[in-house]
């Protein structure tokens, strides 16, 4: 279970990083031909970042012998 949580944390961190890069470098994004506004990436960055931090904290708590 620890490996699964670590892998999902890494995936969420990568997703958060890509959204942050989209915001910093002003990359355009389209879904089904519709332009995606930048505020969507802000929300996605915050959500993916929070999920990554949560996953990493669970893994760190497991290493210390804590129970989640």
C-alpha positions in Angstrom: 0.0 0.0 0.0 2.9 2.4 0.8 4.3 2.0 -2.8 0.9 2.8 -4.3 0.5 5.9 -2.2 4.0 7.0 -3.1 3.4 6.5 -6.8 0.1 8.4 -6.7 1.9 11.2 -4.8 4.5 11.5 -7.5 1.9 11.5 -10.3 -0.1 14.2 -8.6 3.1 16.2 -8.1 3.9 15.9 -11.8 0.3 17.0 -12.7 0.6 20.0 -10.4 4.0 20.9 -11.9 2.6 20.8 -15.4 -0.3 23.1 -14.5 2.2 25.5 -12.8 4.3 25.5 -16.0 1.3 26.2 -18.1 0.5 29.2 -16.0 4.1 30.5 -15.9 4.8 30.0 -19.6 1.3 30.9 -20.8 0.7 27.7 -22.6 -2.7 27.5 -24.4 -5.0 24.6 -23.6 -8.0 23.4 -25.5 -10.6 20.7 -24.7 -12.9 19.7 -27.5 -12.1 22.9 -29.3 -12.9 25.2 -26.4 -10.1 27.3 -24.8 -9.4 26.5 -21.2 -8.9 29.7 -19.1 -5.9 30.0 -16.8 -8.0 30.0 -13.6 -8.8 26.3 -14.3 -5.1 25.5 -14.0 -4.9 27.5 -10.7 -7.6 25.2 -9.3 -6.0 22.1 -10.8 -2.6 23.1 -9.4 -4.0 23.6 -5.9 -6.0 20.4 -5.9 -3.2 18.2 -7.4 -0.6 19.8 -5.1 -2.7 19.2 -2.0 -3.2 15.6 -3.0 0.5 15.1 -3.6 1.3 16.6 -0.2 -1.3 14.4 1.4 0.1 11.3 -0.2 3.7 12.2 0.8 2.6 12.9 4.4 0.9 9.5 4.5 4.1 7.8 3.3 6.2 9.8 5.8 3.8 8.9 8.6 4.1 5.3 7.7 7.9 5.5 7.9 7.7 6.9 11.4 5.5 4.0 12.5 2.3 6.1 12.6 -1.0 4.7 11.6 -3.4 6.5 9.2 
